[in-house]
Amino acid sequence: MYKKLLIDNYEKLVENEKKVIHYLLDHSTYFYFTTIREKLVDNSVCFDKGTTLLTPYIIKIIEDLDEWPIDFIGKRDGEVFILLRCCEEVKTIIDNIANVFCLADDMFENIGFIKEDKLLFASITHENIAFFIDPKKSAIAFMKETGVSLFPPHIETGKANRPIGINRKA
């Protein structure tokens, strides 16, 4: 079981996207997103001029839904899960990409962040939903500073509380 805090005002998350992404990158080991396989060329991320630069940071691309380390989003035909490592270089690349919390045809979606081997933050872009899993007080305080409010915690079950099975260090 785990504690999940939902983002109450998604529009504030969108408005503060760069600050929030930087915070999450600083406090995570990995991040992920999903996309349609045909948007990848030779396993390179190539949605626009900025995202191609993310390719060197890909750890793995997972096609089989049963192997996805999360279980709260469904899979569309051809959709893949892409796991990347967090580092300073990624911040600069993401700064030049359109807002990652907004759905666009030429972008990835469902960005999430993992600390060591546990899910920290996840989004379901097409539903305008985002949430923290077992957040630290510092994460809650940061979100409050940015004006993003969180629903009171509630207990859930599922893959989000389990180690995601990543053995490589970033």
N, C-alpha and C positions, 0 to 999 in steps of 0.2 A: 504494500500500500504506500501511497505517497500523497503529499499535499500539493494541490494544484491551485494556483492563483490566476484567474482569468483577467485579461486586460479589459477594463470596463469601458474605456473610451478609445477605440481603435484609431480614430481620427487624430488623436494626440500622439499616438505611436507613429503614424505616418508623418505628421508635422515635425517630429523630433527624430526622424529616421537615422540620420548620420550620427547623432550623439548616442542613440541607443545601440546602433550597430557597433560603434567604436567601443562602448562599454562591454558589450557582449563578446566582441573579439578579444578584448583585454582579459576577460574572465573565463575564457573557454580554451579548450585544447583543439577542438574540431568544430566545423560547421557543416551544414548540409543544405541541399535544396533538391527539389524534384524538377524534372523537365521531360518533355517528349523526346524520345531517342533521336528522331529525325532532325532535331535542332542541334545535335552533336555531329561534328565532322571529324572523323578519325579520332574519336574520343576527346576532342577538344571542345571547350565551351566557347561557342561563337555566336552569341545572340546579337551582340553589337561590338563596336570597336573596343570597348572596355573589357568585356567579359572574356575575350580570348586570352587575356593576360592571366586569368585564373587557372588555366590549364596546368601549369607546373605544380600547382598546390593540390591537385586531385590525388587522393589516396586510393579511392576505389569507386567504381560505378557498379551499382547493384540493380540488376534487371528483374529478378524474381521477387515478387511481393512477399513471399514467405521468408525471404532473407532480409527484408527491410528491418532495421532495428526499432522501428516505431509501428504502432498499430492503430493510430487514430485518424489516418487519412486513407482514402481509397486510392486505387490505382487505375488510371485511364489507360486505354490501349497505347502501347509504346512508351509509357512513362517509366523513367528510371530515377533512382535515388543516387545522388552524387555526394560523396563525403570528401571534404577538403580540410587541410590543416589551417589553423589560425596563426597568423604572424603579422608583423608590422607592414610588410609589403602588401598584404591583402587589403588593409585599411585604405591605402591609396587607390587601389584598383576599384574597390567598392564605392569610394567617394566619387568616381567618374561614371558610375552606373546609375540608371534611373532608380527611383525609389523601390527598394526591394520588398516593401510591404504592400505595394500596389500591383494589381494584376495587369499584365500587358501581354499581347500575343507573342512578342519577340523576347520575352524575359523568362527566367526561371521563376519558380514559386515555392511556397511552403518552406521558407528558410528557418533553420533551427540551429541551436548551439549546444555543444556537448562539453562538459568539463570532465576531463580524464575519461571515465567510462560511463558517465551518467548524463541523461538529458537534463539540460538547464532551462532552455527556452525553446518554444516551438510556435510556429504560425501555420495557419491554414488560410492562405491568401485569398482564395475565391470566396471564403465565408467571412472575411474580415475578422478573424479570430486569432488571438495570440495568448499565450500563457507561460507562466513560470512553473517549474517543477521543483518543489522543496527549496524555494529561494532563501538566500541569506538575508539578514537584516540590511546589509549594505546595498543589495540589489533592490530591495523594497524602498529604501531611502532614496536611491538614485532615481527610480521611476517616479517617486513622489516629487522630486526636484524638477523633473521634466514635465510635470503635469499629467502624467499617465497614472490613472487610478486602477486599482486592482480589486476584484471581487474578494470577499472573505474566503479563506481557504476551505476547501472541502477535500475529503479523502476519496481517492479513486484507486482502481487496480488496472493492471495492464503492463505492457512492455516498458512503459516510461520509467518505472522504478527499478528495472533490471539493468545490470551492466550490458552495454551494447555489443561487447565482444570485439573491441578494437585493441589489438595487442601492440601495434606500432606506436612509437613515441613520435610526436610531431617535431 
